[in-house]
Amino acid sequence: MSEEDKEEKVGWSHYVILIITGICAIALGRLFGFLGIGAAVIGWFSYDYSKKKIGMLGGILIGITAGLAVYGLASVGLLLMLD
């Protein structure tokens, strides 16, 4: 399968995950401020990159993990700065 066929094969699932990520980013932004939006953006880029390498399910798991890690590290950093 050529590269063009793979790019054309991107179907509705890619857009569904993008919409779900956007909704979660808005919800996290409302609940936790800009840290939630930043974590969702980092998670999306991690998903998008790893999906090409290991598949959709692995990409989703890596995206969620990266988003939670970024959020956790940023939260700890802010708490340490306030101390």
Summary of the structure (lengths in Angstrom):
residues: 83
radius of gyration: 15.1
end to end distance: 55.7
largest distance: 55.7
contacts: 222
relative contact order: 0.11
helix: 90%
strand: 0%
